[in-house]
């Protein structure tokens, strides 16, 4: 299980509270750590969810596919922009 700062960007990648725990202030970390050390079932639930997501969506093939899609979108934008001139 992971507890991270920079909650706003973390939430763009993983589902906060379900797959990872985010905090906006570093002072929150000790309380979060204490909470999840005591609540083992919740800790395991979150760790399992993020592992399942990472293994399905962040494989080499999936990452490469997303990168190609983004590159294709950039190229398409460039091509259509040039053709309008």
Backbone bond lengths (Angstrom), bond angles and torsions (degrees), N, CA, C in turn:
res aa  C-N    CA-C-N  psi(-1)  N-CA   C-N-CA  omega(-1)  CA-C   N-CA-C  phi
1 X - - - 1.445 - - 1.503 109.13 -
2 X 1.332 115.88 148.65 1.449 120.65 -174.96 1.526 110.66 -126.34
3 X 1.318 115.19 134.42 1.460 122.49 172.23 1.521 105.87 -115.36
4 X 1.320 116.69 121.88 1.467 120.90 -174.00 1.519 111.32 -129.71
5 X 1.330 113.91 152.18 1.458 118.40 169.20 1.522 107.99 -86.52
6 X 1.300 117.70 -171.60 1.461 123.37 -179.25 1.523 110.40 59.53
7 X 1.291 114.69 51.71 1.458 123.80 -175.05 1.532 112.69 -56.08
8 X 1.324 118.30 -36.62 1.466 119.42 -175.33 1.529 111.55 -64.92
9 X 1.324 118.56 -40.74 1.459 120.37 179.27 1.524 111.68 -79.87
10 X 1.307 116.94 -34.43 1.460 121.16 178.55 1.526 110.45 -59.12
11 X 1.321 116.44 -38.84 1.458 122.00 179.69 1.517 113.98 -67.54
12 X 1.327 117.76 -14.07 1.459 120.84 176.05 1.525 111.22 -80.71
13 X 1.321 116.25 -17.79 1.461 120.65 -177.05 1.528 111.46 -106.15
14 X 1.319 116.27 -46.32 1.464 121.66 -178.40 1.522 109.91 -122.80
15 X 1.319 115.92 160.05 1.457 121.03 178.64 1.528 109.04 -82.69
16 X 1.336 115.25 113.78 1.462 120.70 -178.07 1.523 110.91 -63.57
17 X 1.323 115.23 137.07 1.453 121.01 179.23 1.518 113.98 83.80
18 X 1.337 116.26 -20.03 1.462 119.96 178.76 1.531 110.86 -107.38
19 X 1.340 116.55 -42.10 1.459 120.56 -176.41 1.535 112.63 -112.92
20 X 1.283 117.19 -27.61 1.471 122.60 177.03 1.527 108.74 -147.84
21 X 1.303 114.89 162.51 1.457 120.61 176.54 1.522 107.35 -112.31
22 X 1.306 115.67 124.70 1.455 120.55 179.44 1.517 110.92 -114.16
23 X 1.304 114.93 154.57 1.461 119.82 175.91 1.520 108.07 -137.10
24 X 1.304 115.37 152.58 1.460 119.52 179.77 1.525 111.48 -96.02
25 X 1.314 117.15 -20.49 1.469 121.99 179.34 1.525 109.57 -128.34
26 X 1.297 116.93 137.36 1.469 121.98 -179.31 1.536 111.57 -60.90
27 X 1.306 116.24 -26.44 1.473 120.29 179.96 1.528 112.31 -65.23
28 X 1.330 117.93 -17.91 1.461 122.05 179.11 1.532 112.56 -75.19
29 X 1.326 116.80 -22.56 1.464 121.32 -171.23 1.525 113.97 -58.88
30 X 1.331 120.31 -48.52 1.476 118.20 -178.71 1.532 113.53 -56.76
31 X 1.330 116.99 -41.34 1.467 119.88 178.82 1.527 111.42 -66.79
32 X 1.322 116.41 -40.07 1.466 119.72 178.05 1.526 110.96 -64.40
33 X 1.311 117.19 -43.14 1.465 121.06 178.88 1.530 110.32 -61.33
34 X 1.323 116.38 -46.63 1.473 119.60 178.54 1.532 110.78 -59.63
35 X 1.324 116.66 -44.54 1.464 120.88 -179.34 1.528 111.06 -59.01
36 X 1.338 117.05 -49.51 1.462 119.84 -175.75 1.520 112.94 -75.95
37 X 1.311 118.99 -21.60 1.464 120.34 173.09 1.524 110.68 -68.79
38 X 1.318 116.66 -34.47 1.461 121.80 -179.74 1.530 111.11 -81.36
39 X 1.330 117.37 -33.41 1.467 122.42 -175.10 1.527 110.65 -101.41
40 X 1.314 114.80 74.42 1.464 121.02 -174.75 1.527 112.86 -60.28
41 X 1.318 118.88 -41.47 1.463 120.45 -177.33 1.532 110.90 -63.80
42 X 1.311 116.83 -38.57 1.465 121.00 177.54 1.534 110.33 -67.55
43 X 1.300 116.48 -40.59 1.468 122.34 177.86 1.530 110.31 -61.78
44 X 1.315 116.72 -44.08 1.468 121.30 179.89 1.530 110.59 -67.62
45 X 1.329 117.00 -39.88 1.472 121.31 178.85 1.533 110.52 -59.30
46 X 1.323 116.67 -46.40 1.467 121.08 -179.28 1.525 110.82 -67.76
47 X 1.309 116.89 -43.95 1.474 120.64 179.89 1.533 110.62 -62.44
48 X 1.318 117.34 -40.16 1.465 121.39 179.09 1.525 110.73 -65.79
49 X 1.324 116.70 -43.55 1.468 120.98 -178.73 1.522 111.39 -62.30
50 X 1.332 117.70 -43.78 1.464 119.46 -178.50 1.529 110.74 -70.92
51 X 1.309 117.52 -34.51 1.477 120.07 177.06 1.525 110.72 -64.54
52 X 1.323 116.54 -44.61 1.464 120.24 179.17 1.525 110.48 -61.24
53 X 1.316 116.51 -43.43 1.472 120.30 179.57 1.516 110.89 -65.15
54 X 1.312 116.84 -46.23 1.468 120.60 -178.83 1.520 111.35 -62.40
55 X 1.327 117.03 -40.37 1.464 120.39 -179.22 1.523 112.73 -71.90
56 X 1.324 117.99 -23.49 1.463 119.33 179.90 1.519 112.89 -95.96
57 X 1.338 117.96 -36.07 1.463 120.37 -173.39 1.519 114.75 -106.98
58 X 1.293 118.99 -10.72 1.455 120.70 -175.77 1.527 112.32 -122.26
59 X 1.336 115.78 32.42 1.458 119.73 172.98 1.530 107.54 -75.54
60 X 1.305 117.11 165.95 1.461 120.38 179.12 1.523 110.76 -57.92
61 X 1.324 116.79 -40.70 1.465 121.38 -178.13 1.525 110.51 -65.42
62 X 1.327 117.73 -45.80 1.462 120.83 -178.88 1.523 111.93 -66.31
63 X 1.311 117.35 -41.25 1.468 120.40 178.31 1.530 109.84 -63.85
64 X 1.316 117.36 -44.54 1.461 121.81 179.04 1.529 110.08 -62.63
65 X 1.319 116.83 -41.60 1.473 121.05 178.82 1.537 110.49 -60.92
66 X 1.337 117.14 -44.10 1.467 120.41 178.44 1.532 111.29 -64.57
67 X 1.315 116.36 -40.69 1.461 119.87 179.15 1.525 110.74 -63.20
68 X 1.336 117.30 -44.29 1.463 120.33 177.96 1.526 111.17 -62.33
69 X 1.313 116.49 -39.23 1.458 120.58 178.86 1.529 110.49 -63.36
70 X 1.327 116.77 -43.34 1.460 120.00 178.85 1.524 111.31 -65.59
71 X 1.324 116.83 -42.09 1.467 121.11 178.33 1.526 109.57 -63.51
72 X 1.327 116.23 -43.08 1.466 120.32 177.68 1.519 111.81 -59.89
73 X 1.321 116.63 -41.58 1.463 120.73 177.94 1.514 111.71 -63.81
74 X 1.322 116.59 -40.80 1.468 120.37 177.92 1.525 110.67 -64.96
75 X 1.334 116.14 -43.84 1.462 119.67 179.32 1.522 111.18 -64.27
76 X 1.334 116.82 -42.38 1.463 120.55 179.56 1.523 109.99 -61.42
77 X 1.319 116.79 -43.35 1.465 120.44 177.29 1.517 111.63 -60.82
78 X 1.311 116.46 -41.76 1.463 121.48 179.05 1.525 110.56 -64.44
79 X 1.343 116.95 -44.90 1.463 121.73 -178.48 1.522 110.84 -64.79
80 X 1.333 116.73 -47.14 1.473 119.33 -178.02 1.519 110.67 -67.49
81 X 1.315 118.08 -34.31 1.466 121.76 178.30 1.530 109.76 -65.14
82 X 1.321 116.93 -41.48 1.476 121.02 -179.02 1.518 111.04 -70.17
83 X 1.350 116.71 -34.86 1.461 119.11 -177.00 1.518 111.50 -72.18
84 X 1.312 119.20 -18.50 1.468 122.96 179.01 1.523 112.01 -79.70
85 X 1.306 117.58 -13.92 1.479 121.16 -177.44 1.482 112.89 -70.28
